Amino acid sequence: MRFLNNDELLLVEGGFNITGSMLTSIVRGISTVLEAGRSFGSSIRRIYTGNLCGF
């Protein structure tokens, strides 16, 4: 391993890569939130209109 001095450290450039797995996890997270919202809204609507299944 090579140690860098202060001048060399200033020249180091970093980056940020968006990988396929990162995109997939973001899309799945958004989909999960949207589906939970749909289910919650549907249950509120069914309770409000009285369209509930009997026991």
MOPAC internal coordinates of N, CA, C and O (Angstrom, degrees):
PM7 1SCF
backbone

  N    0.0000 0     0.00 0     0.00 0    0    0    0
  C    1.4382 1     0.00 0     0.00 0    1    0    0
  C    1.5185 1   108.40 1     0.00 0    2    1    0
  O    1.2310 1   120.95 1   -41.75 1    3    2    1
  N    1.3155 1   115.79 1   138.25 1    3    2    1
  C    1.4590 1   121.39 1  -177.76 1    5    3    2
  C    1.5184 1   109.18 1  -107.59 1    6    5    3
  O    1.2310 1   120.32 1   -48.54 1    7    6    5
  N    1.3040 1   116.99 1   131.46 1    7    6    5
  C    1.4562 1   121.94 1   177.33 1    9    7    6
  C    1.5194 1   109.22 1   -89.93 1   10    9    7
  O    1.2310 1   121.20 1   -39.95 1   11   10    9
  N    1.3333 1   115.30 1   140.05 1   11   10    9
  C    1.4630 1   120.93 1  -178.51 1   13   11   10
  C    1.5183 1   109.99 1  -100.59 1   14   13   11
  O    1.2310 1   121.39 1   -33.76 1   15   14   13
  N    1.3360 1   114.95 1   146.24 1   15   14   13
  C    1.4562 1   118.02 1   174.77 1   17   15   14
  C    1.5322 1   109.11 1   -86.89 1   18   17   15
  O    1.2310 1   120.24 1    -3.18 1   19   18   17
  N    1.3060 1   117.15 1   176.82 1   19   18   17
  C    1.4677 1   121.26 1  -174.66 1   21   19   18
  C    1.5290 1   112.68 1   -60.96 1   22   21   19
  O    1.2310 1   119.65 1   141.05 1   23   22   21
  N    1.3187 1   118.28 1   -38.95 1   23   22   21
  C    1.4697 1   120.96 1  -179.88 1   25   23   22
  C    1.5278 1   110.99 1   -65.78 1   26   25   23
  O    1.2310 1   120.57 1   140.50 1   27   26   25
  N    1.3205 1   116.51 1   -39.50 1   27   26   25
  C    1.4646 1   120.21 1   178.59 1   29   27   26
  C    1.5291 1   111.25 1   -70.15 1   30   29   27
  O    1.2310 1   120.45 1   145.08 1   31   30   29
  N    1.3255 1   116.75 1   -34.92 1   31   30   29
  C    1.4599 1   120.25 1   179.25 1   33   31   30
  C    1.5225 1   111.36 1   -64.35 1   34   33   31
  O    1.2310 1   120.25 1   146.12 1   35   34   33
  N    1.3242 1   117.12 1   -33.88 1   35   34   33
  C    1.4696 1   120.72 1   178.71 1   37   35   34
  C    1.5225 1   111.99 1   -68.19 1   38   37   35
  O    1.2310 1   120.06 1   156.55 1   39   38   37
  N    1.3232 1   117.49 1   -23.45 1   39   38   37
  C    1.4601 1   121.43 1  -178.31 1   41   39   38
  C    1.5291 1   113.21 1   -88.01 1   42   41   39
  O    1.2310 1   119.96 1   172.58 1   43   42   41
  N    1.3274 1   117.69 1    -7.42 1   43   42   41
  C    1.4576 1   120.99 1  -178.42 1   45   43   42
  C    1.5255 1   109.09 1   -72.91 1   46   45   43
  O    1.2310 1   121.21 1   -49.76 1   47   46   45
  N    1.3274 1   115.29 1   130.24 1   47   46   45
  C    1.4630 1   121.03 1   177.50 1   49   47   46
  C    1.5132 1   108.67 1  -114.65 1   50   49   47
  O    1.2310 1   120.88 1   -46.34 1   51   50   49
  N    1.3069 1   115.93 1   133.66 1   51   50   49
  C    1.4571 1   121.07 1   178.26 1   53   51   50
  C    1.5107 1   109.72 1  -106.06 1   54   53   51
  O    1.2310 1   121.04 1    -6.20 1   55   54   53
  N    1.2853 1   115.62 1   173.80 1   55   54   53
  C    1.4499 1   119.28 1  -179.59 1   57   55   54
  C    1.5144 1   111.43 1  -150.80 1   58   57   55
  O    1.2310 1   121.40 1    -5.38 1   59   58   57
  N    1.3001 1   114.93 1   174.62 1   59   58   57
  C    1.4581 1   122.04 1   179.64 1   61   59   58
  C    1.5078 1   107.03 1  -132.75 1   62   61   59
  O    1.2310 1   120.44 1   -58.09 1   63   62   61
  N    1.3163 1   116.77 1   121.91 1   63   62   61
  C    1.4538 1   122.22 1   178.86 1   65   63   62
  C    1.5156 1   110.04 1  -109.24 1   66   65   63
  O    1.2310 1   120.86 1   -45.33 1   67   66   65
  N    1.2970 1   115.97 1   134.67 1   67   66   65
  C    1.4591 1   120.38 1   172.80 1   69   67   66
  C    1.5245 1   106.52 1   -97.76 1   70   69   67
  O    1.2310 1   121.12 1   -66.09 1   71   70   69
  N    1.3104 1   115.46 1   113.91 1   71   70   69
  C    1.4553 1   119.94 1  -178.05 1   73   71   70
  C    1.5256 1   109.92 1   -93.31 1   74   73   71
  O    1.2310 1   121.10 1   -12.03 1   75   74   73
  N    1.2951 1   115.51 1   167.97 1   75   74   73
  C    1.4529 1   120.76 1   179.32 1   77   75   74
  C    1.5129 1   112.13 1   -63.70 1   78   77   75
  O    1.2310 1   120.38 1   140.83 1   79   78   77
  N    1.3204 1   116.88 1   -39.17 1   79   78   77
  C    1.4674 1   119.43 1  -179.96 1   81   79   78
  C    1.5235 1   111.18 1   -68.50 1   82   81   79
  O    1.2310 1   120.07 1   146.89 1   83   82   81
  N    1.3285 1   117.47 1   -33.11 1   83   82   81
  C    1.4578 1   120.18 1   177.23 1   85   83   82
  C    1.5242 1   110.53 1   -67.44 1   86   85   83
  O    1.2310 1   120.38 1   136.77 1   87   86   85
  N    1.3175 1   116.87 1   -43.23 1   87   86   85
  C    1.4654 1   120.32 1   176.99 1   89   87   86
  C    1.5166 1   111.49 1   -62.54 1   90   89   87
  O    1.2310 1   120.60 1   137.94 1   91   90   89
  N    1.3226 1   116.46 1   -42.06 1   91   90   89
  C    1.4565 1   120.63 1   179.50 1   93   91   90
  C    1.5186 1   111.13 1   -61.55 1   94   93   91
  O    1.2310 1   120.03 1   136.30 1   95   94   93
  N    1.3131 1   117.55 1   -43.70 1   95   94   93
  C    1.4631 1   120.13 1  -179.48 1   97   95   94
  C    1.5247 1   111.50 1   -67.09 1   98   97   95
  O    1.2310 1   119.80 1   143.59 1   99   98   97
  N    1.3228 1   117.98 1   -36.41 1   99   98   97
  C    1.4683 1   120.96 1   177.67 1  101   99   98
  C    1.5175 1   110.33 1   -65.76 1  102  101   99
  O    1.2310 1   120.36 1   135.01 1  103  102  101
  N    1.3313 1   116.92 1   -44.99 1  103  102  101
  C    1.4624 1   121.06 1   180.00 1  105  103  102
  C    1.5231 1   110.53 1   -64.68 1  106  105  103
  O    1.2310 1   119.92 1   138.94 1  107  106  105
  N    1.3250 1   117.75 1   -41.06 1  107  106  105
  C    1.4689 1   120.48 1   178.16 1  109  107  106
  C    1.5223 1   111.30 1   -64.72 1  110  109  107
  O    1.2310 1   120.23 1   141.74 1  111  110  109
  N    1.3125 1   117.17 1   -38.26 1  111  110  109
  C    1.4616 1   120.64 1   177.49 1  113  111  110
  C    1.5192 1   111.60 1   -63.57 1  114  113  111
  O    1.2310 1   120.64 1   135.76 1  115  114  113
  N    1.3270 1   116.38 1   -44.24 1  115  114  113
  C    1.4664 1   120.62 1   177.94 1  117  115  114
  C    1.5241 1   110.16 1   -63.99 1  118  117  115
  O    1.2310 1   120.23 1   137.38 1  119  118  117
  N    1.3099 1   117.17 1   -42.62 1  119  118  117
  C    1.4651 1   121.19 1   179.17 1  121  119  118
  C    1.5280 1   111.29 1   -62.09 1  122  121  119
  O    1.2310 1   120.51 1   139.82 1  123  122  121
  N    1.3171 1   116.62 1   -40.18 1  123  122  121
  C    1.4546 1   120.43 1   179.18 1  125  123  122
  C    1.5270 1   111.09 1   -64.13 1  126  125  123
  O    1.2310 1   120.53 1   136.65 1  127  126  125
  N    1.3208 1   116.58 1   -43.35 1  127  126  125
  C    1.4625 1   120.47 1   178.80 1  129  127  126
  C    1.5243 1   110.55 1   -64.02 1  130  129  127
  O    1.2310 1   119.92 1   137.41 1  131  130  129
  N    1.3267 1   117.76 1   -42.59 1  131  130  129
  C    1.4627 1   120.93 1   179.17 1  133  131  130
  C    1.5250 1   111.46 1   -64.52 1  134  133  131
  O    1.2310 1   120.19 1   137.87 1  135  134  133
  N    1.3272 1   117.24 1   -42.13 1  135  134  133
  C    1.4647 1   120.46 1   179.44 1  137  135  134
  C    1.5253 1   111.28 1   -66.10 1  138  137  135
  O    1.2310 1   120.20 1   140.95 1  139  138  137
  N    1.3201 1   117.22 1   -39.05 1  139  138  137
  C    1.4662 1   120.22 1   177.12 1  141  139  138
  C    1.5275 1   110.06 1   -63.91 1  142  141  139
  O    1.2310 1   120.09 1   140.01 1  143  142  141
  N    1.3175 1   117.43 1   -39.99 1  143  142  141
  C    1.4637 1   121.15 1   177.33 1  145  143  142
  C    1.5172 1   112.08 1   -64.35 1  146  145  143
  O    1.2310 1   120.43 1   138.72 1  147  146  145
  N    1.3222 1   116.78 1   -41.28 1  147  146  145
  C    1.4671 1   120.19 1   177.63 1  149  147  146
  C    1.5227 1   110.81 1   -63.06 1  150  149  147
  O    1.2310 1   120.33 1   134.75 1  151  150  149
  N    1.3205 1   116.98 1   -45.25 1  151  150  149
  C    1.4639 1   120.90 1  -179.53 1  153  151  150
  C    1.5227 1   110.75 1   -63.63 1  154  153  151
  O    1.2310 1   120.65 1   136.23 1  155  154  153
  N    1.3062 1   116.37 1   -43.77 1  155  154  153
  C    1.4588 1   120.94 1  -179.91 1  157  155  154
  C    1.5276 1   110.30 1   -64.47 1  158  157  155
  O    1.2310 1   120.10 1   135.57 1  159  158  157
  N    1.3187 1   117.42 1   -44.43 1  159  158  157
  C    1.4632 1   120.91 1   178.42 1  161  159  158
  C    1.5097 1   112.10 1   -64.45 1  162  161  159
  O    1.2310 1   120.25 1   140.61 1  163  162  161
  N    1.3117 1   117.13 1   -39.39 1  163  162  161
  C    1.4568 1   121.44 1   178.76 1  165  163  162
  C    1.5229 1   110.56 1   -65.34 1  166  165  163
  O    1.2310 1   120.01 1   138.22 1  167  166  165
  N    1.3281 1   117.59 1   -41.78 1  167  166  165
  C    1.4592 1   119.87 1   179.54 1  169  167  166
  C    1.5242 1   110.91 1   -66.68 1  170  169  167
  O    1.2310 1   119.74 1   141.76 1  171  170  169
  N    1.3185 1   118.10 1   -38.24 1  171  170  169
  C    1.4656 1   120.69 1   176.38 1  173  171  170
  C    1.5229 1   110.12 1   -63.13 1  174  173  171
  O    1.2310 1   120.45 1   135.82 1  175  174  173
  N    1.3275 1   116.75 1   -44.18 1  175  174  173
  C    1.4606 1   120.37 1   179.72 1  177  175  174
  C    1.5216 1   110.93 1   -63.01 1  178  177  175
  O    1.2310 1   119.85 1   137.67 1  179  178  177
  N    1.3279 1   117.90 1   -42.33 1  179  178  177
  C    1.4668 1   121.10 1  -179.28 1  181  179  178
  C    1.5205 1   111.18 1   -66.78 1  182  181  179
  O    1.2310 1   119.84 1   141.66 1  183  182  181
  N    1.3199 1   117.90 1   -38.34 1  183  182  181
  C    1.4640 1   120.65 1   176.85 1  185  183  182
  C    1.5390 1   109.95 1   -66.00 1  186  185  183
  O    1.2310 1   120.74 1   137.01 1  187  186  185
  N    1.3167 1   116.20 1   -42.99 1  187  186  185
  C    1.4632 1   120.63 1  -177.67 1  189  187  186
  C    1.5264 1   111.78 1   -65.70 1  190  189  187
  O    1.2310 1   119.82 1   140.50 1  191  190  189
  N    1.3305 1   117.96 1   -39.50 1  191  190  189
  C    1.4596 1   120.58 1  -178.50 1  193  191  190
  C    1.5197 1   112.56 1   -88.38 1  194  193  191
  O    1.2310 1   119.40 1   170.74 1  195  194  193
  N    1.3297 1   118.75 1    -9.26 1  195  194  193
  C    1.4535 1   122.17 1   177.75 1  197  195  194
  C    1.5071 1   114.16 1    82.29 1  198  197  195
  O    1.2310 1   119.19 1  -163.54 1  199  198  197
  N    1.3142 1   119.15 1    16.46 1  199  198  197
  C    1.4778 1   123.20 1   179.55 1  201  199  198
  C    1.5248 1   109.89 1   -90.65 1  202  201  199
  O    1.2310 1   120.33 1  -110.68 1  203  202  201
  N    1.3282 1   116.97 1    69.32 1  203  202  201
  C    1.4641 1   121.26 1  -179.29 1  205  203  202
  C    1.5190 1   109.33 1  -109.29 1  206  205  203
  O    1.2310 1   120.95 1   -29.23 1  207  206  205
  N    1.3030 1   115.78 1   150.77 1  207  206  205
  C    1.4603 1   121.22 1   176.48 1  209  207  206
  C    1.5210 1   109.48 1   -75.69 1  210  209  207
  O    1.2310 1   120.59 1   -38.11 1  211  210  209
  N    1.3217 1   116.48 1   141.89 1  211  210  209
  C    1.4710 1   120.53 1   178.06 1  213  211  210
  C    1.5054 1   110.88 1   -79.99 1  214  213  211
  O    1.2310 1   120.84 1   -22.15 1  215  214  213
  N    1.3119 1   115.99 1   157.85 1  215  214  213
  C    1.4626 1   121.11 1  -179.51 1  217  215  214
  C    1.4815 1   111.03 1   -89.06 1  218  217  215
  O    1.2310 1   120.10 1   180.00 1  219  218  217

